[in-house]
């Protein structure tokens, strides 16, 4: 196995551990990401908010909960350059999930 593959796997493992630690149920942290935050039936339900390293498309009904979760885990995540492209993308509802319009 090449060093690049090992390095990539270690980075993935480290991020997984950090996110798991950030998502442990404590009284002062929000719960882990909920599928309902991203579920939709229509385009009108979806909106774009600041995610962890880039924009995130979520169901507007749960935008506050999702934003609190992203804010809580953000300190544990090291973002790569290039996030938060401008202009802010639009949200769409695709296969009953809110997504960023490509």
Residue, then its C-alpha position, 0 to 999 in steps of 0.5 A: x500500500x502506498x504512503x499516499x493511500x495510508x495517509x488518506x486512510x489515516x486522515x479519514x480515520x482521524x476525521x471520523x474520530x473527531x466527528x464522533x467525539x464531537x457528536x457524543x451526547x453531552x448536555x452542552x452539545x447538540x445531537x448528531x446530524x439528523x436525516x430529517x434536516x435534509x429531507x424534503x418533498x418540494x423545493x420550497x422546503x430547502x434552503x442553504x446555510x453555512x455548513x462546516x467547510x462549505x454551504x449545506x442544503x437543509x430543510x428550512x424547518x430544521x435549519x436552526x438545529x442543523x446550524x447549531x450542529x455544524x457550529x458545534x463540530x466545526x472546531x474539530x474539522x480542518x477545512x481545505x481551501x476553496x469552501x464557500x464558493x461565491x455566489x451562494x448556491x441554490x438549494x434543490x430537492x432531489x430524490x427527497x433530499x435537499x442538495x446544492x444546485x450544481 
